[in-house]
Amino acid sequence: MVDFNQYYTSKNLSDLLSRFITLVEPRTCLELSAGEGALLDALKAKWEGIKCTTVDIDPTNHSLLQEKYPLDEHFCADATSENCINILQDKEYDLAVCNPPFQTINTNEIINKYIKDAFEIEFKYQKKIRAEIIFLAINLLHVKTGGVLAIIVPELIIKGLKYNKFRRALFSNYKLQYLVESTHKAFKKTEAKTYILFLKKEKIDIIYKFTHIKVDSQAFLENENIYDITNLYSPDDSVQKKILPNHYEIIRGNISGKICKTLGLPYIHTTNMVENMSTIEFNENKFPSEYKTAAAGDIIISRVGTRVLGKTNIICLGNVILSDCVFAIRFTNIADKNRFLAYWKTNSDEWISTNSTGTCAKHITKKSLMELIDTIILTE
Ligand SMILES: C[S@@+](CC[C@H](N)C(=O)[O-])C[C@H]1O[C@@H](n2cnc3c(N)ncnc32)[C@H](O)[C@@H]1O
């Protein structure tokens, strides 16, 4: 198990990150979730005299950083906690660099305040939030006006429909200079496609341009393009939801598991699904048209049931009647289906814990599943 989401930054990626920092001679730098200091190594190689302040939750990393850079300032703390507010107080840095943990965390008043202060938006009714958003907020609040934040974020922050409003606030309050897109698996052991955002603390009221750079798996430059910032978000949060109408369909059964049982026909319900992520096969059946059915290729997901919520089977042959406790996702193209399955295999537990609704009887809604699928497949 990896504690505290400790996927360390590769040297190539750290060097790349330091290369795009436009500041001439930054004197002070903040690094939250500094880990073993890979980013600091790259910064120190470029600006020998830079004074760094690090925060990491892990005492082992904290000691390692103290040993490696004894002249700098190191704190062992949860960067999102009140303790860290006391550590950072109203200090401001020329530069901040960050490879935050990719995870969701519970919101609280401190976190809500950070978001409001940094982006002038509120997420106050959400129970959980992406840690990357909090780390963005804390960093930006502690960078001087005109200073720069370079931060590594997962694809969902850049492309996720759910984060459209957040991106609009982020890129209106801070100027995106570069967006560096890294290939999949830039970090070992994680499927997440990653990006580095280079944000200047400068508010601009016009539509500005940013440079989008693609790098390969070794962090070597592949190509570069200039786009309007509005390419990264929509002015209207509802508009994008209609972008992908023909890529997939989510079908929910229209009869209960109990009724399914009485029909004497093959059906799939939460109680007869097989092991998670396994394939299942059926005969080719002819069913009365009033029943919703799933067919070969469909992904069946249990939408209710405490112990089986999110359980997934893939139909490889035949067809079957669906109970109203399961969804069948039918993709038009195999590449989209594979991308979804790759994501779902590793991240479904975390996604379900954040996105299932209902107080005792948790369930997954069609809308939230659609948002997730749109996020996953809306990438190229
Ligand atoms: C993705 S690693 C980044 C490591 C660093 N950039 C490097 O490459 O060496 C994440 C780091 O964040 C730390 N971390 C996780 N949650 C944290 C939190 N809430 N506050 C401070 N540090 C945290 C972990 O201990 C880990 O060292």
The ligand as an SDF file (V2000), in Angstrom:
LIG
                    3D

 27 29  0  0  0  0  0  0  0  0999 V2000
    2.7500   12.8920   -4.8890 C   0  0  0  0  0  0  0  0  0  0  0  0
    3.8860   12.9410   -3.5650 S   0  0  0  0  0  0  0  0  0  0  0  0
    4.8170   14.2900   -4.0170 C   0  0  0  0  0  0  0  0  0  0  0  0
    6.1650   14.1190   -3.7310 C   0  0  0  0  0  0  0  0  0  0  0  0
    7.2160   15.1330   -4.1710 C   0  0  0  0  0  0  0  0  0  0  0  0
    6.7630   16.1400   -5.0800 N   0  0  0  0  0  0  0  0  0  0  0  0
    8.3630   14.3570   -4.7310 C   0  0  0  0  0  0  0  0  0  0  0  0
    8.3480   14.1180   -5.9100 O   0  0  0  0  0  0  0  0  0  0  0  0
    9.2100   13.8860   -4.0050 O   0  0  0  0  0  0  0  0  0  0  0  0
    2.8450   13.4320   -2.3840 C   0  0  0  0  0  0  0  0  0  0  0  0
    3.4540   13.7740   -1.0380 C   0  0  0  0  0  0  0  0  0  0  0  0
    2.4250   14.4040   -0.3410 O   0  0  0  0  0  0  0  0  0  0  0  0
    2.4780   14.0650    1.0130 C   0  0  0  0  0  0  0  0  0  0  0  0
    1.1530   14.3420    1.5300 N   0  0  0  0  0  0  0  0  0  0  0  0
    0.0110   13.6230    1.3230 C   0  0  0  0  0  0  0  0  0  0  0  0
   -1.0340   14.2340    1.9110 N   0  0  0  0  0  0  0  0  0  0  0  0
   -0.5430   15.3610    2.4840 C   0  0  0  0  0  0  0  0  0  0  0  0
   -1.1260   16.4210    3.2330 C   0  0  0  0  0  0  0  0  0  0  0  0
   -2.4290   16.4370    3.5070 N   0  0  0  0  0  0  0  0  0  0  0  0
   -0.3310   17.4190    3.6670 N   0  0  0  0  0  0  0  0  0  0  0  0
    1.0080   17.4140    3.4080 C   0  0  0  0  0  0  0  0  0  0  0  0
    1.6080   16.4400    2.7110 N   0  0  0  0  0  0  0  0  0  0  0  0
    0.8570   15.4280    2.2500 C   0  0  0  0  0  0  0  0  0  0  0  0
    2.9340   12.6340    1.0470 C   0  0  0  0  0  0  0  0  0  0  0  0
    3.5510   12.2970    2.2550 O   0  0  0  0  0  0  0  0  0  0  0  0
    3.8910   12.6290   -0.1540 C   0  0  0  0  0  0  0  0  0  0  0  0
    5.1890   12.8290    0.2950 O   0  0  0  0  0  0  0  0  0  0  0  0
  1  2  1  0
  2  3  1  0
  2 10  1  0
  3  4  1  0
  4  5  1  0
  5  6  1  0
  5  7  1  0
  7  8  2  0
  7  9  1  0
 10 11  1  0
 11 12  1  0
 11 26  1  0
 12 13  1  0
 13 14  1  0
 13 24  1  0
 14 15  1  0
 14 23  1  0
 15 16  2  0
 16 17  1  0
 17 18  1  0
 17 23  2  0
 18 19  1  0
 18 20  2  0
 20 21  1  0
 21 22  2  0
 22 23  1  0
 24 25  1  0
 24 26  1  0
 26 27  1  0
M  CHG  2   2   1   9  -1
M  END
$$$$
